[in-house]
Amino acid sequence: MIKIIEKVLKNISVFISYFLYTNIFLALLLLVNYDIYKTDITKRILVLVSIDIIYIIILFFVYRKEIIKDLKDFKVKYKEYIPRYIPIYLLGVIMMGVINIIISKVTGATTSGNEEAIREYIDKFPLYMVFSTVIYAPIVEEIIFRKSIRNIFKNKYVFIILSGLVFGVLHISDFTNITEVLYGIPYIIMGIDFAYIYYKTDNIFTTMSIHMMHNLILLLIQFIR
């Protein structure tokens, strides 16, 4: 019983760290009189990338046993996992697209605030966004929204629905705007899609790989638009 409580508390702590980590790190830098927002863009990006990499290392250390186990399994079974679950991923993408079209028709808005912010960052900081969207986000989000939640909730349906809801809600840029809230639905669907794939494979590298591919495709679309 004690081990179960310790495991739950560990995963809750990891989940909470996602929301606090960067601000805590920046606050620590301020204590030594280093304000990244007063430095030039290049230095600012280097610091942010360093902070992100450190967080990835921390997460890998916390889940090192599970990650090593998943990595060994993925090396053997990736040719089985990826082809089998790509159709599930594509179904999620189609559903996202359909709902986006419906929301656009109903509200008249062509895109969400979150999407607009991403496009702006891509235009201003393209190299950083490549790292952030294709490497950092898939790794960290899959560990936080899939692995940590799965370790807390063992019930299949609770895990899949909660993982999708949390993932979607955190992509809503303005909760006072009904259009922005509606645009959270496609993200919820994608979160449920990834959670289902993780549940079926029990391997975080499967969803990381598909998530990376998904974000890379979206990023390339933004670059050529």
Secondary structure as the mmCIF struct_conf table of DSSP 4:
data_model
#
loop_
_struct_conf.conf_type_id
_struct_conf.id
_struct_conf.beg_label_comp_id
_struct_conf.beg_label_asym_id
_struct_conf.beg_label_seq_id
_struct_conf.end_label_comp_id
_struct_conf.end_label_asym_id
_struct_conf.end_label_seq_id
HELX_RH_AL_P HELX_RH_AL_P1 ILE A 2 LEU A 31
TURN_TY1_P TURN_TY1_P1 VAL A 32 ASN A 33
HELX_RH_3T_P HELX_RH_3T_P1 ILE A 36 LYS A 38
BEND BEND1 THR A 39 THR A 39
HELX_RH_AL_P HELX_RH_AL_P2 ILE A 41 VAL A 62
TURN_TY1_P TURN_TY1_P2 TYR A 63 TYR A 63
HELX_RH_AL_P HELX_RH_AL_P3 ARG A 64 THR A 107
BEND BEND2 THR A 110 THR A 111
HELX_RH_AL_P HELX_RH_AL_P4 GLY A 113 LYS A 124
HELX_RH_AL_P HELX_RH_AL_P5 PRO A 126 PHE A 131
HELX_RH_PI_P HELX_RH_PI_P1 SER A 132 TYR A 136
HELX_RH_AL_P HELX_RH_AL_P6 ALA A 137 GLU A 142
HELX_RH_PI_P HELX_RH_PI_P2 ILE A 143 SER A 148
HELX_RH_AL_P HELX_RH_AL_P7 ILE A 149 ILE A 152
BEND BEND3 ASN A 155 ASN A 155
HELX_RH_AL_P HELX_RH_AL_P8 LYS A 156 VAL A 169
TURN_TY1_P TURN_TY1_P3 LEU A 170 HIS A 171
BEND BEND4 SER A 173 SER A 173
TURN_TY1_P TURN_TY1_P4 PHE A 175 THR A 176
HELX_RH_AL_P HELX_RH_AL_P9 ILE A 178 LEU A 182
TURN_TY1_P TURN_TY1_P5 TYR A 183 TYR A 183
HELX_RH_AL_P HELX_RH_AL_P10 GLY A 184 THR A 201
HELX_RH_AL_P HELX_RH_AL_P11 ILE A 204 ILE A 224
#
